């Protein structure tokens, strides 16, 4: 029996990241992680920073993202991401340096530091490292 598949398109504002037929996609929804399989009902949801995992067959591929929108229609799914970086493309040294800078900013908490921005930088770097190291 042939495995059922559905069409997925993943985009950022800059470019098409992925387009193809898959057996499943996992994503970090604002109400928790979810997985889309062939035949899923149509819906639209907001994504939070995390990992988008595409399963084309036996080998899943992971993307680190800062969030976006996930839409499922009867014809397939479209994922619009703020940012997307394949796990194998993550520069671990650069991500670790960014995480350390954010930690230092949060530790000092001087009046000239934007705490929300430092927390967001820490979350982005930590997510990129987690996705890259799971590969």
Residue, then its C-alpha position, 0 to 999 in steps of 0.5 A: x500500500x502506498x503511503x499517503x502524502x500531502x503538499x507543503x510549502x514553507x516560506x519566509x518573507x525572503x524566500x521559499x524554504x521547502x516545497x514538496x509532498x510529505x507524510x507529516x509536519x510537526x510544529x510549535x503552536x501557541x497552544x502546544x506542539x501539533x502534527x499534521x498528517x494526510x487528510x487533516x481538517x483545514x485550520x489556521x494557527x499561529x506558531x511560536x518560536x521552536x522547531x518545525x519538523x518535516x517528515x518526507x518519508x523516513x528521514x525527518x528534517x528540522x527547521x529552527x524558527x522564530x514563529x509564524x502562521x500555519x495554514x492547512x487546506x484540503x489541497x495542502x499546507x502553507x507555513x509562513x515563518x518569520x525566520x527559518x534555518x535548517x538544523x544543519x545550517x546552524x552555526x553552533x559557535x555563532x549561536x552559542x556566542x549570541x546566547x552568551x551575550x544575551x545571558x550577560x545582558x540579562x545578568x547585568x540588567x543595567x538601565x540601558x539594556x532592553x530586557x525584553x529584547x535580551x530575553x528574545x535573543x536568548x530564546x532565539x539562540x537557545x532554540x537554534x542550538x537545541x534544533x541543531x544539536x538534535x540533528 
